């Protein structure tokens, strides 16, 4: 069954490391955006009933339940197999958690990023480790057993010692799912741009070297495995049975449809993207126009390697794969970056750290 992604790109503040199409906008635009979302959803022809939904952003947990309910009500399929709401610490109360469950949400993803106060302060986050602990306790009291905690390896000033402090909080809070992202230095975030310009703002001079970031990630893999949270995708770790059903659709090339600004869709053969800015999205909906900005045929042969190799189980090799990629497959098997179990091809632990270089060999042929 297909999945639904709903983009809600509104935040209380723009974090320095964020490279998403989200930010701080006016209350009026946020209100108009919600109305446009409901309009786009109601205008969708639903030949299928979605099994999963994911409300991302941004911070969709900023919405009052009265604002969230019309969006969820416009999506068929309730009760969904999995319905995830991205949340920011500081927006969670017991009353809201109960209302989220009543609305059909059964999974939450908390954008914690770090439990170390000096790291949080330098990135613009307002929460504390104790706040996260209190809010997770409230979620459990409200009946949520399925939730994710995001961490970022590579924040300014991060050390192996401070990273282990964050991992220690993971052990104490016992989430069933953890995402570990390695900070990407690119011009789409204020911090990344400052690093590229060799500036000093946002702690740019204290961003860890690539070698340390790799060590932080490997320490997370080892520590999370020790407490029963196994890697099933490069950035995602879960206890058995708590893997993200929705996100697995992306990596398995299953169909999904996106709504809202900068939302992406995939119907099994083509990929589509909505206009990026919330203002442009609202204007197109107001004028009765499609919000879609572009579409392109998917190269499923390449994408199978691009997304499938991210999974710990890897991909099933087909006979034609050997015809097309015999040389790189054999080379990476020989140098220990890939491993083969029957017809399954997967990245080794060493290969994960060089995944971009490995996967690039299977693209553009």
Secondary structure, DSSP 8 states (H G I E B T S, - for coil): --EEEEEE-B-SS--TT--SS-B---HHHHHHHHHHHHHHHHT---SS--SEEEEEES-GGGS-HHHHHHHHHTS--SS-SEEEEEE-TTS--HHHHHHHHHHT--EEEEEEE-S-HHHHHHHT----HHHHHHHHHHHHHTT---EEEEEEES-TT--HHHHHHHHHHHHHHT-SEEEEEE----TTSHHHHHHHTT--GGGGGG---HHHHHHHHHHHHHHHHHTT-EEEETTEEE-TT-S-HHHHHHHTT--EEEESTT-EEE-SSEEEEE-SSHHHHHHHHHTT---EEEEEE--HHHHHHHHHTTBTT-EE--HHHHHHHHHHHHHHHHTTSEEEETTEEEE-HHHHHTHHHHHHTTS--
